[in-house]
């Protein structure tokens, strides 16, 4: 389960970063929406990855 969450988290933050960068190159309302969606996905993925990392560090102690 932990390995699946790690893979999902890493994939989400990489995809979110790519979507946010692509959103910056668009025009109009699409620029705003795609950038916001990319940033949200990026932060959720980063949060999942960070949670797993902190959990592993606590288990090691």
Secondary structure as the mmCIF struct_conf table of DSSP 4:
data_model
#
loop_
_struct_conf.conf_type_id
_struct_conf.id
_struct_conf.beg_label_comp_id
_struct_conf.beg_label_asym_id
_struct_conf.beg_label_seq_id
_struct_conf.end_label_comp_id
_struct_conf.end_label_asym_id
_struct_conf.end_label_seq_id
HELX_RH_AL_P HELX_RH_AL_P1 UNK A 2 UNK A 24
TURN_TY1_P TURN_TY1_P1 UNK A 25 UNK A 25
BEND BEND1 UNK A 26 UNK A 26
TURN_TY1_P TURN_TY1_P2 UNK A 28 UNK A 28
HELX_RH_AL_P HELX_RH_AL_P2 UNK A 29 UNK A 60
#
